[in-house]
Amino acid sequence: MWVSTLKRYAGIVFYRTLAGIKSEGRQNYLGYLWFLLEPMLSTLVLYIAFSQITGKGGPEYVVFLILGMITWQWFESSCMLGATAIKAKYGVLTQFNLPKYIFPIVSIMVNTWKFLCVFVVILVTAAVFGYSPNFHYVYLPGLMLLQLLLIIGVTLPLTIGATLMNDLLTVVSSIFRLLFFMSGIFFDASLVPENLKSLFYANPMAVFIESYRAVVIHNQPPQMTHLAEAGLVSVAFLVLGMILHAYYDKKILKLTNA
């Protein structure tokens, strides 16, 4: 039923996503170019810092780092934007009876568009640095869809919680900062001690980051066992989000207004 309702409002999701992309492009002085410059500048700062700490550098570490950085940024920024989507559209929701999940999904899709634009440039940059496209690129669309499923799954319950509890975003932001340093953005998974690897791979973002690197840098397929586990986590979050939205859809505005 939830899927059929989403199909019913697919047009609204599409056009609001398109409007959001155009709006963000107009708001920034550099327009769509900022979609690329923002993660690139963040990666440059982190490259300078961590290349000094780890002693690694050169083209390989640039590609290694930026793949981890952009993969994480897609996840974190989408979740945080989606978490505030219901509150941001409170006025619209009081006028129109729309499913509340539409607005976090629109925020996610706008951010996903930015990710895709940047990711294409990253692949071109990787090719310039010697990592030419390979047969295993066929895994990339599947990896992206699976990560998108995780993002939607995490965001749906988060947007309900953040609408009902103002302090939740502070807690979630702290958790994301912790995961940021535990997802292998700055280090290879091979450096994780054997007794901690099961815990490391329990983090779906660590799996996705390693999978993108396996395809782009190492010309290898991702580890399907770890991806399957990440997929199960994504589905579990999605089911939880669907249940929460079904329960609070008609109540959340009254509870928030109270």
N, C-alpha and C positions, 0 to 999 in steps of 0.2 A: 504493500500500500504506500509506503514511504517513497519507493522508487517511482510508482505511478504518479504520485503527487509532484515529484521533482520533474518528471517529463512534462507534466501539465504547465509548470512554470519555467520550462527551459528557455522560452523566449525572453522572459524577464531577466533571467540570469545572464543570457547572452548579451542583451542590449545594455544592461547595467554594467556588465564587465567592459564592454566597448566604451561606454561613457566614462567609466573609471580610468581606463587607460589614457583616453584623450585628456581628461581632466588633470591627471598627474603630469602628463607631458607639458601642459600649458603652465602649470603652477611652478615648475622648475625653470630657472633661467636658461639652462642648457638643454631643456626639453628631453627628448628620448636619449640623448647622449649621456645624460646623468644616470640612466639605467645601467650603463656600462661603467662609467667612471666611479660610481659609488663603491662597488665591490673591488674594483681594481685598486683604488686608493687605500682601502682597508687592507687588502692583501699586501700592498707595498710596505705599509707600516709594519705589519706582522712579519713580513719576509726579512726586513732589516733587523728587527728585534730577535727573531728566532734563529736566523742564520748565524748570528753572533753567539747565541747560547748553544746551539747544537753543532756548530761548525760545518753545517751543510750549506751549500749554495749552488749557483749555476742554474742553467735552464731546467734541469730535471726537478730541482727543488721548487722552482717557480711554478711549474705545472702541477707538481705534487701538492703544493700549498694552496694554490688557487682552486683546484678541484675540491679540496676539502672545505675551503672557505665558502665557495659559492653554494655548495650542497647544503652546508649548515645554514647559511644566510636565507636560502629559500625556505627552509623548515621554520627557523625561528621567527623571521619577520612575518611569514604567512600566519603562523599561529597567534602571534601577538596582535596583528591587525584584525584577524578574524575574531579574536576574543572580545574586542570592543565594538564589533559591528552592530550588535543589537542596540547598545546604548547610543551609538552614533546616529542610528536611524529611528530613534524613539518617536520623533514627531511623525514620521511617515507611517510607522506601525500603529499609531493611535488613529490615523485616518483611514488606513486600508488594512483589511484582514488578510495578511499574507503570512505564509509559513516563516517562522523566525530563522530557520536555517538558511534561507535564501541569501541573507546579507553576509554571513561569514563566508559562504561559498563564493559569492561575488568578490569579496576581498581577497580570497585565496587565488581565484582565477586571474585577477589583475596582477597579483604578485608573481604568479606562474608565468604570465606573458613576459614579464621583465626577466625572469630567470631564463626562459628559453632564448630570448635575444642575447643575453650575456653568454649563455652556454655555447651558442653557435660561434661567437667570437673566440671563446676559450679554445674550442676545438681547432679553429684556424690558427690561433697562437701556438697550440701544441704541435700542429703540423709544421709551422715555421721552425720550431725548436727541435724538429726531427722525429716527432711522434705522429707519423702519417696515419690517416684513416685505415682501419683494418677490418677484417671480416667480422670481428666480434662487436663492431658498432651496432650490429643488429639487435644486441641486447639493450641498447640505450633507451629506446622507447618504452620497453617493458620496465626497466629500472625507474624511469621517470613516473610512469603510471603507478607503480607500486609505492614510490615515495609520496606521490600525490594522495594516494589512499591513506597513508599514514598521517599526512598533514591534515586532511579533512577529518580523519578519525580523532586526532588529538584536539583539533579546534572545536568540534561540535560540543563535547561536554565542557570544554574550557569556556566557551562563550556563554553558556548557561550559568556556570559558576561565577564568572566575572561580572555578569549582569546582576546577580543576586548578592555577591559579596565583593565590595570594592577592594578589599585588601588582598584578594586572591592573586591578582596580577603581580603584586610585589613578591609573593611567595614563588609563583611560577617563574618570574624573571630570575630569581636566585637559583632555582633548579636548573634553568636553561644555562646559566653561567657555569654551573658545575658540569653539566653535560658537555658544554663547549670544550672544556679541557680534557674530557674523558672519551671523546668520540674519534680520536685519532687524526685530528685536523693537522697537528704539528709533528706527529710521529707515525711510523709504520706499525701495522698490527703485529709484525714479527717481533717487535721489541717488547710486547706484552708478555710477562711471565706466564708459563704454562698453567699455573694454579689459578691465574686470574682471567684466562682467556674466555672461559664460559661466561663470566660476568661481563667481560668486555663485549662479547657478541650478543649478550642479552639486550644491549642498547641498539635499537634498529638503525639509528643514525650512523653508528660506527660501521654497521654492515653496508649501508648505502655508500658511504664515503669510500670504503675499501673496494666496493664493487665498481664504482666509476673509475677508480685508479687502475683496477685490474684490466678493464677494457681499454682505456685510453693510453695508459703508460706501459703496461706490461703485455698488451696484446693477448690477454687471456680471458676466458669466460668467468663471470662471477661465481662464487661458491653457492650453489643452489640450495644446499642445506641451510645455510645461514639466511639466505633470502626467504626461504619458506618460513623459517621461524619469525623473521621480521614481518612477513605477510600476515601471519597469525596474530601477532601483536597489533598490527594495523586494523585487522578485522575486529578484534576484541574492542579496541577504542571506538571504532565506527558503530558497532552494535550498542555500546554504552551511550554514545552520543545520540543515536536514533531513539533509544528508550527515554533519555532525558528530554529530548525535544518533543516527543509525543506526549510526555507527562506535563511539561511546563508550557507548551505552546499557547494555550488559552489562558494561562494563569500568570505568566511572567511579568506582563505589563502592570497588572494589578499589584503584584508583590513588590515590584520595583517602585511603583508610585506610592505605595504605603510607606 
